């Protein structure tokens, strides 16, 4: 029987779910799905000062938005719960006792002031600051007496002073660490709450995690964790450290590089399928060429072997481009359902929408579906559909000047439009065909100034659709105003 694959995503709820965390969650999810394993979500909330319920709520919401559903964890439960570390304190206490009894851990009474002083001294003499082992060799009886007397203490792991610890990483290969450079690190604070390294190892062991897949910023924790597994007598999981994500300037991705939280991308109107696809490529590739993958394809193709050791660069322009592709793939109704609230929020459409406005707004939005990269761009793309008049931008003004070469043609266009009964794509096209033939001019000669006058821009979607949606009254009014701006008067 194949080994039971169990992986986990273990966020600390101290803020939004960030791009880096989401990518780690995605790799865990894909690995679990590919291997028919279990994807566990565990909330590491033992840092009481920084953890908030609001962060938990946002993290769960953003994971769901990305479609990264977990098999065990908050809301769904599971055999190895609870999945909030603050609800597992008894287990950590028990394991701490286990380590203390066996002499693998010890109580340390050094005050933080003393430790800080020693740290400063070490720095001043150019030495690596490291716990000096003052309490390491206190007898258990002495230590217990001091604890009984009410002295404050932390618990430290007693590390070997020689030898090496090796990480056999699934992505980075073997990494060797000299034990003597590691500290006797703290397992539990004076208030008894566990530190990250300790709680994570106790839980990964208790939850039977087979593969720890996480960011490579945790590499320095891993030798410590391996020594902890050994002290606890627990089997080691496999480790896979995924590469860092950098901004365009090659520094670690941070707020300076723009939006870094998944929620912000959701709010800006990115599609979860686009963000998922893009995140998958941050450190993983299938064949260095293919960029578009459905979720099923990602699950089918994902492997740790293809995860790179090298940092990945987050490129917002590529994400936008990819989002545009996914927007184009949306079925019309789904596209419209996403577009209308954006137009309402921009104040272009009223709320509530009546049937006619809904249908009209949907058609307007659909006109630019092929051109949109993100939904927040939508209002700017279609703003000229709203309001009575438009202002001509510089390029439109230039196009408008072309009308001066044929004032009669444009007067005639204006007149025919005012009289046109069937102001539809078809009706307009037929009318203009006749006009062009009579005047012997090219389509562009007529359309460029016309488009400039009615949209205020040099470019727009197909002119007949635009005119039909704008309607006769506004089209005629705007054409007259545009012509007037270049000195051509029309009668009305
Ligand atoms: N709570 C840790 C973090 O958010 C988890 C690290 C790990 O995956 O072990 O960084």
Boltz pocket constraint, residues with backbone or C-beta under 6 A from the ligand:
constraints:
  - pocket:
      binder: B
      contacts: [[A, 8], [A, 9], [A, 10], [A, 11], [A, 12], [A, 44], [A, 200], [A, 213], [A, 214], [A, 215], [A, 218]]
      max_distance: 6.0
